[in-house]
Amino acid sequence: WTDTRTFLHSGTTGIRKAQHCVPHDVGGPTEEPWGKPNIYNIHDTSRWKDLPLKFVLMVYRDYIALGKDLEFLASMYEAIKKVLHVCRNSFDPEGCGMIQNEPWPDQTYDAWEA
């Protein structure tokens, strides 16, 4: 998913989906759904601060919904570690444990600056 695109909000270019970043969506009907994630091209979603943490919460939700399935949880462990590693190294430049927002809409409330 390294094809490049122009992001409509900033006019900058970037890749469709960065490694170990949670996709915004699973694709769209005009392309190959599930095969080409991140049809959304208004902002660079690899810089969104809430998607990694929502992913962790979704895994926990599914773990509970599956009857506390430890095999499922174990299968997701490496993905969670990688996503949180990117989150810590990319979004906490001060190393203080708090995610730092950027001066543009960098979360799924598209038009809001935090």
N, C-alpha and C positions, 0 to 999 in steps of 0.2 A: 504494500500500500504506500509505496514511496512516490507515486505520481504527484507532481507538483500542481498547485492551484493558486489562484489569486484570491485572497480573503477580501470580501466586499467592503467591510467596515474600514479597514486600514489601507487597502490597496497593496499590501505586502504579499509576498509569495511564500509558500511553505509546503511541506509534505502533507498528504491526506491524513495519515495516522502515524504518530511517533511511537517508537518502540516502548513498551511498558507503560503507555498512557491509556487511560480508559477512553474508549470511543464515545462520542456523543450519541450515535445512533448505529443501527445495523445496516444502513444503506437505504436506498430508495428504489421505487419501482421503475425509474427511468434508467437505472444501471443494474447491477447484479446484487440484489439484496442478500445479505449475509456474507457475500464474497467480497464486497467493497464497502467497508464501514465508513462512516463520516461523510455522508452526502452533504451535510450542513457545511456551508462555506462562507458564512458571514464573518465569523471570528475563528481564530486558531484554537480549537478546543483542547489541544495538548497543553495549553497554558491555563486552562480553567481549574480553579482551586477546589471546587466542590465535587467533581466527578470521581477522583480517587477515593475520597472518604465515603461517598455514596456507594461506591462499589463494595467497600468493606462492610457497610451496613446491609447491603443486599445479600452478600454472602452469609452474614449472620442470620438474616431473615430466612433465607433458604435452608440453612442448617436447622433452625428451629422448625420450620414448616415440614421438613423431611424427617421429623421425629428425632432430632439431635443426632443426625447421621455423621459419625466421625469419619467415615470413609470419604464422604463428600467434602467435609472440612479439610481433611488431609490433602485431597486432590486440588484444593484451591490455595493451599498454603504458599506455594512458591509464587503464584501470581500476586497474591496479597503482598508478600515481601517485596517483590519488584516494584509494584505500584507505589507502595509506601516509601521505598527508597527514592524513587523519582520525586515524590511529593516532598520529602524532607530536603533533598539536595537541591531541588529547583525552586521551591516556594518558601523556604525558610532560610534566606541568605544570612541572617544574623545568628542562626543556630540557637534561637531562644525557645523553640518549641511552638511558636505561633506562626501560622501561615501569613505571609505578607501579600496583600493584594496590590495589583498594579493600577495605574491611573487610566484604565479602560475597562469595559465590562468583561471581567475575567471569571465569570461563573455563569450558571445557567439562567440567571435572571438577565437575559440578553442585553437589555438596554440600561441596566443599572450599574453604576460605578460604586464599588464598596469603599 
